[in-house]
């Protein structure tokens, strides 16, 4: 199985219950690993990630990776941080 991967990166979680309308905090300020995919066909009205629905608009960061390769990249990112 392969996933359409846009990017993977480590950053500080910036969203919290105050910015998302959720009644309890879920990690704002916590070091977080983000895995972003592209090519979604749901077309949710609330989606704020335009590239995720436009599979035909490819850039140099997009690739199709197996789950095993993604796990290897996650381990490398964790070890680097």
Secondary structure, DSSP 8 states (H G I E B T S, - for coil): -EEEEEEEEEEE----HHHH--SS---TTSEEEEEEE-------TT---GGGG-TTS--TT-EEEEHHHHHHHHHHHHHH-
